[in-house]
Amino acid sequence: MRIGILGTGTVGQTLAGKLLSLGHEITLGSRSTSSPAGLAWAQATGPRGHSGTFADAAEFGELVINATPGTVALEVLEAAGAQALADKVVVDVSNPLVFAADGEVTLDPVNTDSVGERIQRAFPRSRVVKTLNTLSAPVMVNPGRVPGRHNLFVAGDDPAAKREVTALLESFGWPAADIVDLGRIRAARAMEMLMPFWLNLMRHYGHTDFNYSFQVAD
């Protein structure tokens, strides 16, 4: 599959590397064709890895992943272009984290809205699926870093899009039984609100190799 990834940071490059290893072809998008991170990544990956602008990645991808910060996600997707994103699955892995000078972390939006919902409203012809935002990039693509069974969440208004994304997550090593469908895209609110708690857990444990595990009674 051809996949466009918006964002050249740790999350974008980690997802790109995993998808390349699974045989997909990737274009990593950034604001400029001269992005040092994008060019370096493409030069190191071989013929199936490309770099370009956000618009290039969106046009290239049969599926598009937003791996930019939630606070700039709409701006990035607007640069990618509504026409290029129309009728495609758009996977949103972002969180709208706002870091204050004193280290306090808040969310914007929060409680009554989410980045996932804003993307779906702004791009009604796209099929938005929220997932992978509740854990670190290394665990996203290698759930075995955390021992035992643990959970991943998906949300979105299009059932077929969620099935397509779930199949991709299973190819990362996530068992189908551990992927929890939380329903419509509105559930992205709760998923994004987990992140301040996740940051506290990171400070507590001193690393990012952990995840949420829910034990459900029969």
PyMOL commands that set and color helices and strands:
alter all, ss='L'
color gray80, all
select helices_A, chain A and resi 10-21+36-45+54-60+73-80+82-85+115-122+137-141+143-145+159-171+176-178+185-205
alter helices_A, ss='H'
color red, helices_A
select strands_A, chain A and resi 2-6+25-30+49-53+63-66+89-92+97-99+105-107+127-131+152-156+179-181
alter strands_A, ss='S'
color yellow, strands_A
deselect
rebuild
show_as cartoon
